[in-house]
């Protein structure tokens, strides 16, 4: 930028627009970040050996909440609809399936859901649990 008073170019950079844009992006990130990690609230049973869920899109999670509602990832499904959704979304896409059930859910409900999963043609199911308290304290 040419400065006629000094007889040369202005060598300073105005950072105010850059700071304004960065603050707007920071606010957008702060507002949207909590929405991305929102999940279903389930009180999982505890066990000694627990492996974490794999990262990525090559798996789906079947969740049974304490009140008896069923979710495939974040989408609510009924027990009647479950085999069709599983065949279309898990088996046809060749994805892994993991079952998360609240520890207050009756065993019969979990077995019934596992039967529907077997009906859909899925033979391998991963179970999701929490580490026991003793394991949590060691970490």
Secondary structure, DSSP 8 states (H G I E B T S, - for coil): -EETTTTEE------HHHHHHHHHHHHHHHHHHHHHT------B-EES-------SSSEEEEEE-TTS-EEETTEEE-HHHHHHHHIIIIITTT-EEEEEEBTTS-HHHHHHHHHHHHHTT---EEE--EE-HHHHHH-
